[in-house]
Amino acid sequence: KDSAAGMCVHMAGATAYNQCEDVEILKRCLDQVSLHAALLNDIFSYEKQIYREKDRFNYVCAVEELRHLSFDQAAHLTVERANECLAEHDRLSALVDPDDVDAQHILDTHRRWFSGHVAWVKECGRYSSKTSPFVFLRTVKSTMDSSLCPED
């Protein structure tokens, strides 16, 4: 799987997933974590990919081109889709046995990933730019330890 899913599995403990009674639901929750991370990454990296690297392999760009939408419309749909991932994760999480400590630990790990991914991007400044099409990315690069903010 992708790095988001891999990190969540590592943080929660790889064997913990398979030991839970609701393993299939947890795997579907993990799919939502992965999709959410991919969508946010394409939002965050849009300027770098499209304008600087001329790389059109980006979800926002694909929505723009395939649906013949403006950047703002495509970005809005991408954010909506990312929010749908959160809602689906919440819906699936409600199906997991609340008394299964391991499963609840895994779901907490997912929730930390959701919020931590956004916080890392904002604090790190990896995708920050004064010309970013996303207002919240128009910030000054932080002083966070550079090893936590690789350049790609």
C-alpha angles and dihedrals in degrees: 000000000000126000095265092056091042092052092048091050090048093047094048096039121262095239092050091073095057094043094059121095091224095052095138092053090047090052090051088050089051089053088058090051090052095047092046091051092049093049093048091047090055090050093048096044097042097106094043094047101039105032104029105027097028088225109151094188094111131116095228090050092048091052090049093051101037096045096033092235134151119257091255093052093047092047090050091052090048092052089047090052091050089051089050087058090056091048092048091048089052091048092050092043090059088062093059119098105263090210094057100100094191093050092048090050089053092050090049088053089053091050091050089051092052094053096033094055092059093042091050093052092048094046098039098050091210091141098028118130136157088231099045113136086225111076096210090059093057093095136118115267109263129235092242114142104283092224087068091054108051117190095226 
